[in-house]
Amino acid sequence: MTKKSLARTRIIALAVVLSAILYFWVNVFSPRFMPSFLRIGTLQRPINLLIVGTDTTFDSVTRKALTKTEGRTDSILLAHIDPARSRINILSIPRDTLVNIPGYYPQKINAANVYGGMDLTKTVVQNLTGQKVDYYIKVKPAIIVDLANLVGGVTLYVEKDMRYVDHAQGLDINLKEGWHKLWGKEAHDYIRFRHDAFGDIGRIDRQQKFLKALVKKAATPSNIMKSPIIIGVVLKEIETDMPLSTNVRVLNLFRMLSFDNIKTATISGEAATVPGAGSVWLVNQSDLQQTIKELF
């Protein structure tokens, strides 16, 4: 081999190595700039993901959390995850939404998990929204505590003083109005508080606000380096019917999101009292259909 051809071979080899390094670097640190067909370990098609958080039930004597109970769903979100657009649209469903639960009388939607677990909950959500639920994730309350601590706290504005104590739910909330960096317990308390004039609708707004702030903080360079740890924490604190490979792909997609690529909405309606169901949220069906068209 001549010196000229040897030099050319070295240049080509160096170019290949640098290209591989650049490809790896962009995939790890700035995957949103990589064409979708070149991304590593991400979704290839849109999915609808049902995310629920259940009430924590405590033993009346020991005050310890009972982890084996099928509690009412404290939070219900249907997320449409679109990998091609690196976008996630999230529909929040108020826990008091009045629905027809198959095999039971009309009741609040949060009771479906008590009557039939996640299978029945998925069916009820599908009937309500007209959207297929591909997978579900049931989130343990501890995940918010762990994630808030892991990303170094979540900074947001607490819009009012929040004080509430409920020993049955293990709550002792004491937050002051103003800018705060919310760590584990404080973050959990912020998204759980609902004891004001806005009730569950106000809590949903806070949950959406916190979720966006959490994603924004998780996308910072220092936290991207913690991605394997964050993924490990998330997988440990959830119950899901999603295959592990899909689970990892969804979590990888979160790393590509910009703050503006998360759109949230809440099912509109009005509060009412219904015999046998108590205080409920009556869905505005025309508004719901329009919202579904915009999000899905």
C-alpha positions as MATLAB code, in Angstrom:
seq = 'MTKKSLARTRIIALAVVLSAILYFWVNVFSPRFMPSFLRIGTLQRPINLLIVGTDTTFDSVTRKALTKTEGRTDSILLAHIDPARSRINILSIPRDTLVNIPGYYPQKINAANVYGGMDLTKTVVQNLTGQKVDYYIKVKPAIIVDLANLVGGVTLYVEKDMRYVDHAQGLDINLKEGWHKLWGKEAHDYIRFRHDAFGDIGRIDRQQKFLKALVKKAATPSNIMKSPIIIGVVLKEIETDMPLSTNVRVLNLFRMLSFDNIKTATISGEAATVPGAGSVWLVNQSDLQQTIKELF';
ca = [
       0.000    0.000    0.000;
       1.419    3.379   -0.973;
       1.823    6.229    1.519;
      -0.924    8.138   -0.296;
      -3.461    5.300   -0.073;
      -2.462    4.604    3.539;
      -3.092    8.247    4.430;
      -6.474    8.123    2.679;
      -7.393    4.937    4.599;
      -6.476    6.581    7.907;
      -8.570    9.648    7.094;
     -11.562    7.452    6.226;
     -11.100    5.419    9.419;
     -10.865    8.592   11.490;
     -14.001    9.957    9.818;
     -15.896    6.735   10.596;
     -14.801    6.833   14.257;
     -15.730   10.517   14.636;
     -19.096    9.888   12.956;
     -19.789    7.006   15.335;
     -18.871    9.164   18.341;
     -21.077   12.004   17.072;
     -23.964    9.568   16.427;
     -23.679    8.170   19.950;
     -23.330   11.637   21.529;
     -26.411   13.048   19.778;
     -28.489    9.960   20.640;
     -27.543   10.204   24.315;
     -27.515   13.956   24.929;
     -29.630   15.570   22.182;
     -31.809   12.818   20.656;
     -34.489   15.298   19.559;
     -32.087   16.483   16.830;
     -31.704   12.971   15.444;
     -34.056   11.826   12.643;
     -36.577    9.381   14.120;
     -35.424    6.460   11.953;
     -31.853    6.837   13.289;
     -32.727    7.041   16.973;
     -31.663    4.277   19.320;
     -34.237    2.593   21.559;
     -37.263    4.796   20.921;
     -40.870    4.151   19.946;
     -41.696    3.751   16.276;
     -45.486    4.232   16.457;
     -47.931    6.263   18.580;
     -49.421    4.600   21.673;
     -52.098    5.491   24.217;
     -50.905    4.988   27.764;
     -53.239    5.003   30.780;
     -51.468    6.315   33.876;
     -53.113    6.014   37.273;
     -52.054    6.718   40.814;
     -53.933    4.970   43.590;
     -54.821    6.109   47.091;
     -52.479    4.948   49.812;
     -54.443    3.014   52.441;
     -53.074    2.869   55.986;
     -53.620    0.302   58.727;
     -55.823    1.876   61.414;
     -53.585    0.543   64.214;
     -49.999    0.549   62.909;
     -50.437    3.529   60.513;
     -48.294    1.629   58.004;
     -49.184    1.703   54.303;
     -51.044   -1.338   52.987;
     -49.421   -2.136   49.638;
     -51.623   -5.093   48.611;
     -54.952   -3.278   48.414;
     -56.722   -2.219   45.206;
     -57.436    1.379   46.178;
     -59.444    3.969   44.329;
     -57.561    5.709   41.540;
     -56.480    9.049   42.943;
     -55.182   10.317   39.584;
     -56.198    9.210   36.070;
     -54.412   10.355   32.917;
     -54.626    9.124   29.330;
     -51.434   10.007   27.444;
     -51.127    9.966   23.661;
     -47.442    9.465   22.903;
     -46.406   10.450   19.379;
     -42.738    9.571   18.724;
     -42.665   11.008   15.191;
     -43.416   14.477   16.550;
     -41.678   13.956   19.913;
     -44.939   15.046   21.498;
     -47.067   13.849   24.399;
     -50.686   14.966   24.831;
     -52.208   14.197   28.219;
     -55.904   14.104   29.089;
     -56.653   14.278   32.810;
     -59.843   12.577   33.956;
     -61.284   13.892   37.256;
     -61.520   11.106   39.812;
     -65.188   11.957   40.514;
     -66.275   11.647   36.863;
     -69.634    9.852   36.688;
     -69.457    6.833   34.357;
     -71.247    3.576   33.671;
     -69.087    0.809   35.126;
     -69.897   -2.504   33.362;
     -71.565   -4.866   35.823;
     -72.209   -2.099   38.334;
     -74.440    0.945   38.675;
     -73.307    4.424   37.528;
     -70.487    5.434   39.826;
     -67.404    7.617   40.108;
     -64.672    6.456   37.743;
     -62.169    6.057   40.580;
     -64.179    3.058   41.862;
     -63.464    0.938   38.771;
     -60.083   -0.155   40.131;
     -61.717   -1.327   43.357;
     -64.345   -3.386   41.515;
     -62.226   -4.905   38.765;
     -58.626   -3.728   38.918;
     -56.859   -2.271   35.913;
     -58.711   -4.419   33.368;
     -62.010   -2.807   34.329;
     -60.400    0.634   34.644;
     -59.034    0.360   31.083;
     -62.466   -0.659   29.788;
     -64.182    2.276   31.505;
     -61.630    4.789   30.177;
     -61.959    3.381   26.655;
     -65.752    3.643   26.829;
     -65.547    7.215   28.110;
     -63.014    8.535   25.586;
     -63.558    6.271   22.584;
     -59.788    5.717   22.484;
     -58.037    2.350   22.677;
     -55.751    1.964   25.682;
     -52.596    0.161   24.549;
     -50.990   -0.183   27.978;
     -51.423    0.962   31.540;
     -49.068    2.121   34.263;
     -50.110    2.107   37.892;
     -47.864    4.456   39.824;
     -46.919    4.018   43.455;
     -47.024    7.262   45.490;
     -43.334    6.872   46.400;
     -42.277    7.512   42.799;
     -42.873   11.280   43.076;
     -40.788   11.449   46.228;
     -37.955    9.485   44.620;
     -37.957   11.358   41.295;
     -38.119   14.821   42.871;
     -35.102   13.968   45.021;
     -33.223   12.301   42.179;
     -33.466   15.272   39.786;
     -32.385   17.702   42.503;
     -35.756   19.176   43.392;
     -38.426   20.749   41.183;
     -38.739   24.529   41.191;
     -42.209   26.034   40.749;
     -44.532   28.638   42.202;
     -46.874   27.433   44.943;
     -49.953   29.525   44.236;
     -51.384   29.602   47.775;
     -50.778   28.484   51.342;
     -51.663   24.805   51.610;
     -52.406   23.243   54.970;
     -54.180   19.904   55.419;
     -53.835   16.904   57.749;
     -55.395   13.476   57.082;
     -53.950   10.622   59.135;
     -56.003    8.029   57.241;
     -54.217    9.028   54.024;
     -50.874    9.716   55.688;
     -51.030   13.411   54.736;
     -49.542   16.320   56.658;
     -49.378   19.119   54.083;
     -47.892   22.480   55.024;
     -46.746   24.561   52.027;
     -46.471   28.343   51.833;
     -47.256   30.534   48.834;
     -44.257   31.528   46.717;
     -41.378   30.088   44.699;
     -40.027   26.836   46.105;
     -37.707   24.048   45.145;
     -39.884   21.074   46.039;
     -38.065   17.977   47.189;
     -39.576   14.533   47.821;
     -42.309   14.944   50.433;
     -43.061   18.553   49.481;
     -43.537   17.547   45.828;
     -45.847   14.717   46.886;
     -47.842   17.073   49.119;
     -48.194   19.657   46.331;
     -49.751   17.232   43.853;
     -52.016   15.651   46.492;
     -53.550   18.831   47.936;
     -57.199   19.336   46.901;
     -58.881   20.905   49.912;
     -59.886   24.290   48.572;
     -62.727   25.745   46.509;
     -61.447   24.064   43.316;
     -61.207   20.556   44.813;
     -60.052   17.830   42.453;
     -59.963   20.148   39.419;
     -57.470   22.392   41.197;
     -55.359   19.372   42.090;
     -55.351   18.222   38.462;
     -54.057   21.651   37.393;
     -51.253   21.344   39.964;
     -50.402   17.825   38.814;
     -50.119   19.010   35.204;
     -47.990   21.968   36.277;
     -45.698   19.745   38.330;
     -45.365   17.138   35.565;
     -44.178   19.742   33.065;
     -41.696   21.178   35.568;
     -40.410   17.682   36.394;
     -39.849   16.812   32.721;
     -38.071   20.131   32.169;
     -35.758   19.487   35.121;
     -35.121   15.871   34.101;
     -34.033   17.063   30.638;
     -31.133   19.150   31.968;
     -27.622   17.868   31.049;
     -26.778   16.839   34.617;
     -29.947   14.756   34.892;
     -29.545   13.215   31.438;
     -26.376   11.643   32.830;
     -28.585   10.036   35.485;
     -30.927    8.491   32.903;
     -30.076    4.858   33.779;
     -30.723    5.576   37.471;
     -33.968    7.424   36.739;
     -35.170    4.575   34.512;
     -34.312    2.086   37.264;
     -36.305    4.059   39.853;
     -39.322    4.382   37.554;
     -39.386    0.671   36.691;
     -39.150   -0.219   40.385;
     -42.080    1.944   41.447;
     -44.688    1.023   38.830;
     -47.014   -1.811   37.906;
     -47.619   -2.168   34.179;
     -48.660   -4.503   31.386;
     -46.198   -2.815   29.042;
     -43.302   -4.994   27.805;
     -39.937   -4.002   29.266;
     -38.562   -3.038   25.854;
     -41.500   -0.684   25.229;
     -41.135    0.686   28.745;
     -37.543    1.690   28.109;
     -38.444    3.185   24.715;
     -41.121    5.377   26.312;
     -38.702    6.577   28.973;
     -36.106    7.328   26.305;
     -38.681    9.415   24.441;
     -39.159   11.572   27.521;
     -35.519   12.600   27.208;
     -36.261   14.102   23.790;
     -39.135   16.288   24.865;
     -38.944   20.022   25.069;
     -41.113   21.784   27.623;
     -43.460   22.951   24.863;
     -44.043   19.441   23.510;
     -46.228   18.379   26.420;
     -49.859   19.432   26.014;
     -52.357   18.886   28.813;
     -56.121   19.148   29.053;
     -58.806   18.185   31.551;
     -62.254   16.743   30.845;
     -64.647   19.643   31.299;
     -67.975   19.413   33.045;
     -69.761   20.518   36.176;
     -70.119   19.355   39.752;
     -73.398   17.726   40.781;
     -74.893   15.447   43.406;
     -76.300   12.130   42.186;
     -78.220    9.701   44.447;
     -76.143    6.590   45.074;
     -72.945    8.194   43.805;
     -72.697   11.356   45.873;
     -70.780   14.399   44.667;
     -69.716   13.734   41.071;
     -68.301   15.414   37.953;
     -70.763   15.407   35.034;
     -68.910   15.361   31.706;
     -69.676   17.901   29.000;
     -69.837   15.430   26.116;
     -69.525   17.940   23.256;
     -66.427   19.504   24.846;
     -64.978   16.054   25.463;
     -65.321   15.056   21.811;
     -63.602   18.258   20.709;
     -60.773   17.722   23.207;
     -60.302   14.126   22.073;
     -60.080   15.303   18.453;
     -57.368   17.828   19.375;
     -55.274   15.495   21.541;
     -55.571   12.149   19.754;
];
